[in-house]
Amino acid sequence: MHHSEGQALCSGESCLTESPGRRFTAVSPHLRGKIDLVYFSLDPTCGSLQHWVCPLFTLMHHSGSATVGDIRIEDVFQVSGRLFNSDAMPRRSQRLKDTTTNSNTSQIGGNGTDHLSGKLRVNSSTQSKLCSTAIRSVQVRKGKPRATENFDEDNMSGTSSSVSTADGRSFEQDRAERILLQDSKVALGIRELLGLFRTLGEGFRLSCLFKCQEALEVYRKLPESQFNTGWVLCQVGKAYFELVDYLEADHYFELAHRLSPCTLDGMDIYSTVLYHLNEEMRLSYLAQELISIDRLSPQAWCAVGNCFALRKDHETALKNFQRSVQLDSRFAYAHTLCGHEYSALEDYENSIKFYRCALQVDERHYNAWYGLGVVYLRQEKFEFAEHHFRRAFQINPRSSVLMCYLGMALHSLKRNEEALEMMEKAIAADKKNPLPKYQKSLILLGLMKYEEALDELERLKEIAPHESSMYALMGKIYKQLNILDKAVFCFGIALDLKPPAADLAIIKSAMEKVHLPDELMEDDL
């Protein structure tokens, strides 16, 4: 087939166009413009497809791509290898020889891979150096038989494929192992975290149920790093406070405050612990420190109020507790402390009012139920007192103090057997608490069991050897047993221990009437 000069020889999507200046241009629908080939001419002896390999490389270099249109470099080598083999099919130029007579041009065409299709038309001219370079670049491939070449290519392809597959599998296995290891670490961390939350939640639940001893056992199961944290130490201190073990409570609250000095939660209870321990200096320092941290926190003003209450300045203490209520009206403990101060001032009406406000905030706040019971006990409303003490006892059934006051209410109602049973429970709940032992001795005295009462007081002497009321009661029992010298001795010790002003006159009167008949003795002791 003959084409005029400048006509494009096209096949498929790619075209090679011979321009009038004897240069070839590759045109592809995938390229936006034209990329010029270098000038070259063919020697009549070099009219093969090999000699446009180098221009094609140049074309790909200028295009910045490994393909020109749909022509790929591997396809070029496959075509050249097939065409340069002696056993290959006759060239297309031979088939077209009869129809092309006016030119020494060779037309070369080949069918490579699916995307390779092109036609080349050249004219003989002076041989260029670029053509020679092209010849040298393909001589190695020219001497190879196609079968060997294909075998090598297949062998290399198979080897690279197997290596690639093995590397891919190894990479996938490593990736799967890393993911599995990471997932196992995450799962282990989640299990540890859930176990920690479960322990903390169980301890807090038991504390809310006032099962303080069980709560302490749960908290002790925590790792040391978790146990020695402000929140846990504060919870442990609260548990000891409910167990009326103020020394241990003081220890753990102090540790919690050192570890987390800016945490105010629980500091109101800590100030009450110092109040019961008569630590006036430490309580004053704690109150000043809390005020400096946050003047608008109710816990800080509760600490200040306890500081003044310890000094018996109940009016100033009341003002500070009321300030705490103003800052947080939902703070039940502040309402209860106000009720305690009104009760100390014998303003029972306002005392009852604040206790009820505390119960409106928290119905399970047993301190308010206890406060109401104390008020009614002082007002000699024993039925009301028993009711409120029993409600408090139902909320906190392990409190030795509540058991003791409930027994006192029962004793006031002349239900001595029930009262005695309750006192036994109170002593068993807390053997270090002197109050139930003293009240048990009073009940035994009412039941005229003098020897048992003296035995109980002797055990009480080991716990609280400086209680004036205990010696006064011992003097009264010795008077009933007609052991007058011991009675006078016990009354004298009671006076030496500087009893409260209300008890001082009663003890002096009993000592003066020790030699009088029992009918003239007062029963105020």
C-alpha positions as CSV (number, residue, x, y, z in Angstrom):
1,M,0.0,0.0,0.0
2,H,1.4,3.4,-1.0
3,H,1.0,6.5,1.1
4,S,1.9,10.0,0.1
5,E,4.4,12.0,2.0
6,G,3.1,13.4,5.3
7,Q,0.2,10.8,5.4
8,A,-0.3,9.1,8.7
9,L,0.1,5.4,9.0
10,C,-2.4,4.4,11.6
11,S,-3.6,1.3,13.3
12,G,-6.0,1.1,16.2
13,E,-5.6,4.1,18.6
14,S,-1.9,4.9,17.9
15,C,-0.4,6.6,14.8
16,L,3.1,7.3,13.5
17,T,3.1,10.2,11.1
18,E,5.8,11.1,8.7
19,S,6.2,14.8,8.5
20,P,7.7,16.5,5.4
21,G,10.9,17.2,7.2
22,R,11.7,13.5,7.5
23,R,10.8,13.3,11.1
24,F,8.2,11.1,12.7
25,T,5.6,12.1,15.1
26,A,3.6,9.8,17.5
27,V,0.1,10.8,18.0
28,S,-2.1,9.1,20.6
29,P,-5.7,9.9,21.7
30,H,-4.4,9.7,25.3
31,L,-1.9,12.5,24.7
32,R,-3.1,16.1,24.5
33,G,-0.5,17.2,21.9
34,K,2.2,15.8,19.7
35,I,5.6,14.6,20.8
36,D,8.4,14.8,18.1
37,L,10.7,12.0,17.4
38,V,14.4,12.7,16.7
39,Y,15.5,12.9,13.0
40,F,16.8,9.7,11.6
41,S,17.3,8.0,8.3
42,L,17.5,4.3,7.4
43,D,20.3,2.6,5.6
44,P,19.0,0.3,2.9
45,T,20.7,-2.5,4.8
46,C,19.0,-1.6,8.1
47,G,15.4,-1.5,7.0
48,S,14.1,-3.4,10.0
49,L,11.9,-2.6,12.9
50,Q,14.9,-2.6,15.3
51,H,15.9,0.9,14.1
52,W,12.9,2.7,15.4
53,V,13.4,1.2,18.9
54,C,15.8,4.0,19.9
55,P,13.5,6.8,18.6
56,L,10.7,5.1,20.5
57,F,12.8,5.2,23.7
58,T,13.4,8.9,23.0
59,L,9.7,9.4,22.5
60,M,8.9,7.8,25.8
61,H,11.6,9.8,27.5
62,H,10.2,13.1,26.3
63,S,6.6,12.1,27.1
64,G,7.6,11.3,30.7
65,S,5.6,8.0,30.6
66,A,6.4,4.3,30.1
67,T,3.8,4.2,27.3
68,V,3.2,6.2,24.2
69,G,-0.5,6.0,23.4
70,D,-1.2,2.3,23.8
71,I,2.4,1.3,22.8
72,R,4.3,-0.3,25.8
73,I,8.0,-1.0,25.9
74,E,7.6,-4.7,26.5
75,D,5.4,-5.0,23.5
76,V,8.1,-3.4,21.3
77,F,10.6,-6.0,22.4
78,Q,8.2,-8.8,21.8
79,V,7.4,-7.6,18.3
80,S,11.1,-7.1,17.5
81,G,12.0,-10.5,18.8
82,R,9.4,-12.2,16.7
83,L,10.1,-10.2,13.5
84,F,13.9,-10.7,13.7
85,N,13.6,-14.5,14.0
86,S,14.4,-16.3,10.8
87,D,11.4,-18.5,11.2
88,A,9.0,-15.6,11.4
89,M,6.3,-15.0,8.9
90,P,7.1,-12.9,5.8
91,R,7.3,-9.3,6.2
92,R,4.4,-7.2,5.2
93,S,6.7,-5.3,2.8
94,Q,7.1,-8.5,0.9
95,R,3.4,-9.0,0.6
96,L,3.0,-5.5,-0.6
97,K,6.0,-5.7,-3.0
98,D,3.9,-6.1,-6.1
99,T,1.9,-3.0,-5.5
100,T,4.7,-0.7,-4.4
101,T,7.2,0.0,-7.2
102,N,8.2,3.7,-7.1
103,S,10.1,3.6,-3.8
104,N,13.0,1.9,-2.0
105,T,10.9,2.2,1.1
106,S,10.4,-0.8,3.4
107,Q,7.1,-1.1,5.1
108,I,7.3,-3.0,8.3
109,G,4.3,-4.0,10.4
110,G,3.8,-6.3,13.2
111,N,1.2,-7.6,15.5
112,G,2.4,-7.6,19.1
113,T,0.2,-7.7,22.2
114,D,-3.4,-6.6,22.1
115,H,-2.5,-2.9,22.3
116,L,0.4,-2.8,19.8
117,S,-0.5,-1.9,16.2
118,G,1.5,0.6,14.0
119,K,2.9,1.2,10.5
120,L,6.2,2.8,9.5
121,R,7.2,4.4,6.2
122,V,10.8,5.6,5.8
123,N,13.0,6.7,2.9
124,S,16.6,5.7,2.3
125,S,19.1,8.4,3.1
126,T,22.5,8.8,4.8
127,Q,22.9,6.6,7.8
128,S,22.7,8.4,11.1
129,K,24.6,7.7,14.3
130,L,21.4,7.2,16.1
131,C,20.5,4.3,13.9
132,S,23.9,2.7,14.6
133,T,23.2,3.1,18.3
134,A,19.9,1.4,17.9
135,I,21.5,-1.5,16.0
136,R,24.1,-2.0,18.9
137,S,21.4,-1.8,21.5
138,V,19.4,-4.7,20.1
139,Q,22.2,-7.0,18.9
140,V,22.1,-9.1,22.0
141,R,18.4,-9.7,21.6
142,K,18.8,-10.3,17.9
143,G,21.1,-13.3,18.4
144,K,18.8,-15.1,20.8
145,P,16.3,-17.6,19.6
146,R,12.8,-16.8,20.4
147,A,12.2,-20.1,22.2
148,T,15.1,-19.4,24.6
149,E,14.0,-15.8,25.0
150,N,10.5,-16.8,25.8
151,F,11.7,-19.5,28.2
152,D,13.9,-17.0,30.0
153,E,11.2,-14.5,30.2
154,D,8.7,-17.1,31.4
155,N,11.3,-18.4,33.9
156,M,12.0,-14.9,35.3
157,S,8.3,-14.1,35.3
158,G,7.5,-17.3,37.2
159,T,10.3,-16.8,39.6
160,S,9.4,-13.2,40.3
161,S,5.8,-14.2,40.6
162,S,6.6,-17.0,43.1
163,V,8.8,-14.6,45.1
164,S,6.2,-11.9,45.0
165,T,3.6,-14.4,46.2
166,A,5.8,-15.6,49.0
167,D,6.6,-12.1,50.0
168,G,3.0,-11.2,49.9
169,R,2.1,-14.2,52.0
170,S,4.8,-13.4,54.5
171,F,3.7,-9.8,54.7
172,E,0.1,-10.8,55.2
173,Q,1.1,-13.3,57.9
174,D,3.3,-10.6,59.7
175,R,0.5,-8.1,59.4
176,A,-2.0,-10.6,60.8
177,E,0.3,-11.5,63.7
178,R,0.8,-7.8,64.5
179,I,-2.9,-7.2,64.4
180,L,-3.5,-10.3,66.6
181,L,-0.8,-9.2,69.1
182,Q,-2.2,-5.7,69.2
183,D,-5.8,-7.0,69.6
184,S,-4.6,-9.3,72.5
185,K,-2.9,-6.4,74.2
186,V,-6.0,-4.3,73.8
187,A,-8.2,-7.1,75.1
188,L,-5.9,-7.6,78.1
189,G,-6.0,-3.9,78.9
190,I,-9.8,-3.8,78.7
191,R,-10.1,-6.8,81.0
192,E,-7.7,-5.2,83.5
193,L,-9.6,-1.9,83.3
194,L,-13.0,-3.6,83.8
195,G,-11.6,-5.6,86.7
196,L,-10.4,-2.4,88.3
197,F,-13.8,-0.7,87.8
198,R,-15.5,-3.8,89.2
199,T,-13.4,-3.7,92.4
200,L,-13.9,0.0,92.9
201,G,-17.6,-0.3,92.2
202,E,-18.0,-3.2,94.6
203,G,-16.2,-1.3,97.4
204,F,-18.3,1.8,96.9
205,R,-21.5,-0.2,96.8
206,L,-20.6,-1.9,100.2
207,S,-19.8,1.5,101.6
208,C,-23.2,2.9,100.6
209,L,-24.8,-0.1,102.3
210,F,-22.6,0.7,105.4
211,K,-21.0,-2.7,105.2
212,C,-17.7,-1.0,106.0
213,Q,-15.6,-4.0,107.0
214,E,-16.4,-5.8,103.8
215,A,-15.7,-2.6,101.8
216,L,-12.3,-2.3,103.4
217,E,-11.5,-5.9,102.4
218,V,-12.5,-5.1,98.8
219,Y,-10.3,-2.0,98.7
220,R,-7.3,-3.9,100.0
221,K,-7.5,-6.1,96.9
222,L,-6.5,-3.2,94.7
223,P,-3.0,-2.9,93.4
224,E,-0.8,-0.6,95.5
225,S,-0.7,2.0,92.7
226,Q,-4.5,2.1,92.7
227,F,-4.9,1.9,96.4
228,N,-2.6,4.9,97.1
229,T,-4.8,7.3,95.3
230,G,-6.8,10.2,96.7
231,W,-10.2,8.9,96.0
232,V,-9.6,5.3,97.4
233,L,-7.8,6.6,100.5
234,C,-10.7,9.0,101.1
235,Q,-13.2,6.1,100.8
236,V,-11.2,4.0,103.2
237,G,-11.2,6.9,105.7
238,K,-14.9,7.2,105.5
239,A,-15.3,3.5,106.1
240,Y,-13.2,3.8,109.3
241,F,-15.2,6.9,110.3
242,E,-18.4,4.8,110.1
243,L,-16.8,2.1,112.2
244,V,-16.0,4.8,114.8
245,D,-12.3,4.1,114.4
246,Y,-11.2,7.8,114.3
247,L,-7.5,7.1,114.6
248,E,-7.4,5.0,111.4
249,A,-9.8,7.4,109.7
250,D,-7.5,10.3,110.5
251,H,-4.5,8.4,109.1
252,Y,-6.1,7.6,105.7
253,F,-7.7,11.0,105.4
254,E,-4.3,12.7,106.0
255,L,-2.7,10.5,103.3
256,A,-5.5,11.3,100.9
257,H,-5.1,15.1,101.5
258,R,-1.4,14.9,101.0
259,L,-1.7,13.0,97.7
260,S,-4.5,15.3,96.4
261,P,-4.4,18.5,98.4
262,C,-6.9,20.3,96.0
263,T,-9.6,17.6,96.3
264,L,-12.3,18.8,98.7
265,D,-14.6,15.8,98.5
266,G,-14.6,14.1,101.9
267,M,-12.8,16.9,103.7
268,D,-16.0,17.7,105.7
269,I,-15.9,14.1,107.2
270,Y,-12.2,14.6,107.8
271,S,-12.9,17.8,109.8
272,T,-15.5,15.8,111.9
273,V,-12.8,13.2,112.6
274,L,-10.5,15.8,113.9
275,Y,-13.4,17.2,115.9
276,H,-13.9,13.9,117.7
277,L,-10.2,13.5,118.3
278,N,-10.0,17.0,119.8
279,E,-7.3,18.0,117.3
280,E,-7.9,21.7,117.6
281,M,-4.7,22.9,116.0
282,R,-4.8,20.5,113.0
283,L,-8.5,21.2,112.5
284,S,-7.9,25.0,112.4
285,Y,-5.0,24.5,109.9
286,L,-7.2,22.3,107.7
287,A,-10.0,24.9,107.7
288,Q,-7.7,27.6,106.6
289,E,-6.2,25.5,103.9
290,L,-9.6,24.5,102.5
291,I,-10.7,28.1,102.5
292,S,-7.6,29.2,100.6
293,I,-8.2,26.5,98.0
294,D,-11.9,27.3,97.4
295,R,-13.9,29.8,99.4
296,L,-17.1,28.8,97.7
297,S,-17.0,25.1,98.6
298,P,-19.4,23.8,101.3
299,Q,-16.8,21.4,102.6
300,A,-14.5,24.3,103.5
301,W,-17.1,26.1,105.6
302,C,-18.1,22.8,107.3
303,A,-14.5,22.5,108.5
304,V,-14.5,26.1,109.8
305,G,-17.8,25.4,111.6
306,N,-16.3,22.3,113.2
307,C,-13.4,24.3,114.3
308,F,-15.6,26.7,116.2
309,A,-17.8,23.9,117.5
310,L,-14.7,22.3,119.1
311,R,-14.2,25.6,120.9
312,K,-17.8,25.5,122.2
313,D,-18.6,28.6,120.2
314,H,-21.8,27.2,118.9
315,E,-23.2,30.4,117.5
316,T,-20.2,31.1,115.3
317,A,-20.2,27.5,114.3
318,L,-23.8,27.7,113.3
319,K,-23.1,30.8,111.1
320,N,-20.4,28.9,109.2
321,F,-22.7,25.8,108.7
322,Q,-25.4,28.1,107.4
323,R,-22.9,29.6,105.0
324,S,-22.2,26.1,103.7
325,V,-26.0,25.5,103.2
326,Q,-26.2,28.8,101.3
327,L,-23.4,27.6,99.0
328,D,-25.0,24.3,98.3
329,S,-28.6,23.7,99.5
330,R,-28.3,20.0,98.3
331,F,-25.5,19.3,100.7
332,A,-27.2,17.2,103.3
333,Y,-24.4,17.0,105.9
334,A,-24.4,20.8,106.2
335,H,-28.1,20.7,107.2
336,T,-27.4,18.0,109.7
337,L,-24.5,20.0,111.3
338,C,-26.8,23.0,111.6
339,G,-29.2,20.8,113.4
340,H,-26.5,19.6,115.8
341,E,-25.6,23.2,116.7
342,Y,-29.2,24.2,117.3
343,S,-29.6,21.1,119.5
344,A,-26.5,22.1,121.4
345,L,-28.1,25.6,121.9
346,E,-31.3,23.7,123.0
347,D,-33.2,25.3,120.1
348,Y,-35.0,22.1,119.3
349,E,-37.5,23.6,117.0
350,N,-34.9,24.9,114.5
351,S,-32.9,21.7,115.1
352,I,-35.8,19.6,113.9
353,K,-36.3,21.9,111.0
354,F,-32.8,21.4,109.7
355,Y,-32.8,17.7,110.3
356,R,-35.9,17.4,108.1
357,C,-34.3,19.5,105.4
358,A,-31.4,17.1,105.4
359,L,-33.8,14.2,105.0
360,Q,-35.5,16.0,102.1
361,V,-32.2,16.1,100.3
362,D,-31.2,12.5,101.2
363,E,-33.7,10.2,102.8
364,R,-30.9,7.7,103.6
365,H,-28.9,10.3,105.5
366,Y,-29.0,8.4,108.8
367,N,-27.3,11.2,110.8
368,A,-30.4,13.3,110.4
369,W,-32.6,10.4,111.7
370,Y,-30.2,10.0,114.6
371,G,-30.4,13.8,115.3
372,L,-34.1,13.7,115.4
373,G,-34.0,10.8,117.8
374,V,-31.7,12.6,120.2
375,V,-34.0,15.7,120.2
376,Y,-37.0,13.6,121.0
377,L,-35.1,11.7,123.6
378,R,-34.2,14.9,125.4
379,Q,-37.7,16.1,125.1
380,E,-38.7,12.8,126.7
381,K,-40.8,11.8,123.7
382,F,-39.5,8.3,123.9
383,E,-41.9,6.7,121.3
384,F,-40.8,9.3,118.7
385,A,-37.2,8.8,119.8
386,E,-37.4,5.0,119.3
387,H,-39.0,5.4,115.9
388,H,-36.3,7.7,114.5
389,F,-33.5,5.7,116.1
390,R,-34.9,2.6,114.5
391,R,-35.1,4.3,111.1
392,A,-31.5,5.2,111.4
393,F,-30.6,1.7,112.5
394,Q,-32.4,0.2,109.4
395,I,-30.2,2.3,107.2
396,N,-27.0,1.6,109.0
397,P,-27.5,-1.7,110.9
398,R,-23.9,-2.1,112.0
399,S,-23.4,1.2,113.9
400,S,-22.7,0.6,117.5
401,V,-23.8,4.2,118.4
402,L,-27.2,3.7,116.8
403,M,-27.7,0.4,118.6
404,C,-26.8,2.1,121.9
405,Y,-29.2,5.0,121.5
406,L,-32.0,2.7,120.4
407,G,-31.4,0.7,123.6
408,M,-31.5,3.9,125.6
409,A,-34.9,4.7,124.1
410,L,-36.1,1.2,124.9
411,H,-34.8,1.5,128.4
412,S,-36.7,4.8,128.8
413,L,-39.8,3.0,127.7
414,K,-39.2,0.4,130.5
415,R,-38.5,-2.3,127.9
416,N,-35.4,-3.4,129.7
417,E,-35.0,-6.8,128.2
418,E,-35.1,-5.5,124.7
419,A,-32.8,-2.7,125.8
420,L,-30.3,-5.1,127.3
421,E,-30.3,-7.2,124.2
422,M,-29.6,-4.2,122.0
423,M,-26.7,-3.1,124.3
424,E,-25.2,-6.6,123.9
425,K,-25.3,-6.2,120.2
426,A,-23.7,-2.7,120.4
427,I,-20.9,-4.0,122.6
428,A,-20.3,-6.9,120.1
429,A,-20.3,-4.5,117.2
430,D,-17.6,-2.3,118.7
431,K,-15.8,-3.4,121.9
432,K,-13.9,-0.2,122.1
433,N,-17.0,2.0,122.4
434,P,-17.5,2.8,126.1
435,L,-21.1,4.1,125.8
436,P,-22.9,0.8,125.4
437,K,-21.0,-0.7,128.4
438,Y,-22.0,2.3,130.5
439,Q,-25.7,2.1,129.4
440,K,-25.7,-1.7,130.0
441,S,-24.5,-1.1,133.6
442,L,-27.4,1.4,134.0
443,I,-29.9,-1.2,132.7
444,L,-28.5,-3.9,135.0
445,L,-28.7,-1.4,137.9
446,G,-32.4,-0.9,137.1
447,L,-32.9,-4.7,137.1
448,M,-31.1,-4.8,140.5
449,K,-28.3,-6.9,139.1
450,Y,-25.5,-5.1,141.0
451,E,-22.7,-7.5,140.7
452,E,-23.1,-7.8,136.9
453,A,-23.3,-4.0,136.7
454,L,-20.0,-3.7,138.7
455,D,-18.3,-6.3,136.4
456,E,-19.3,-4.3,133.3
457,L,-18.0,-1.1,134.9
458,E,-14.7,-2.7,135.7
459,R,-14.4,-3.7,132.0
460,L,-15.3,-0.2,131.1
461,K,-12.6,1.2,133.3
462,E,-10.0,-0.5,131.1
463,I,-11.3,1.3,128.0
464,A,-12.1,4.7,129.5
465,P,-10.3,5.1,132.9
466,H,-10.9,8.9,133.1
467,E,-14.7,9.0,132.8
468,S,-16.2,10.7,135.8
469,S,-19.7,9.4,135.1
470,M,-18.4,5.9,135.4
471,Y,-17.0,6.4,138.9
472,A,-20.2,8.2,139.9
473,L,-22.2,5.2,138.9
474,M,-19.9,2.8,140.7
475,G,-20.3,4.9,143.9
476,K,-24.1,4.6,143.5
477,I,-23.9,0.8,143.1
478,Y,-21.6,0.5,146.2
479,K,-24.1,2.6,148.1
480,Q,-26.9,0.1,147.1
481,L,-24.6,-2.7,148.3
482,N,-24.0,-0.8,151.5
483,I,-20.3,-0.6,150.9
484,L,-20.0,3.0,151.9
485,D,-16.3,3.5,152.0
486,K,-15.9,2.4,148.4
487,A,-18.9,4.5,147.5
488,V,-17.3,7.6,149.0
489,F,-14.0,6.7,147.3
490,C,-15.6,6.5,143.9
491,F,-17.5,9.7,144.3
492,G,-14.3,11.4,145.2
493,I,-12.5,10.2,142.1
494,A,-15.5,11.4,140.0
495,L,-15.1,14.9,141.4
496,D,-11.4,14.9,140.9
497,L,-11.9,14.1,137.2
498,K,-13.7,17.5,136.7
499,P,-17.0,16.4,135.5
500,P,-19.3,18.8,133.5
501,A,-21.0,21.5,135.4
502,A,-24.4,19.8,135.1
503,D,-23.0,16.6,136.7
504,L,-20.9,18.3,139.3
505,A,-23.7,19.3,141.6
506,I,-25.3,15.9,141.4
507,I,-22.1,14.1,142.4
508,K,-21.5,16.4,145.3
509,S,-25.1,15.9,146.6
510,A,-24.8,12.1,146.3
511,M,-21.5,12.1,148.2
512,E,-23.0,14.2,151.0
513,K,-26.0,11.8,151.3
514,V,-24.0,8.6,151.2
515,H,-24.8,7.8,154.8
516,L,-28.5,8.6,154.4
517,P,-31.1,5.9,153.7
518,D,-31.7,5.0,150.0
519,E,-35.1,6.7,150.0
520,L,-33.4,10.1,150.3
521,M,-30.9,9.4,147.5
522,E,-31.4,11.0,144.2
523,D,-31.7,9.0,141.0
524,D,-30.1,11.5,138.8
525,L,-26.9,9.6,138.4
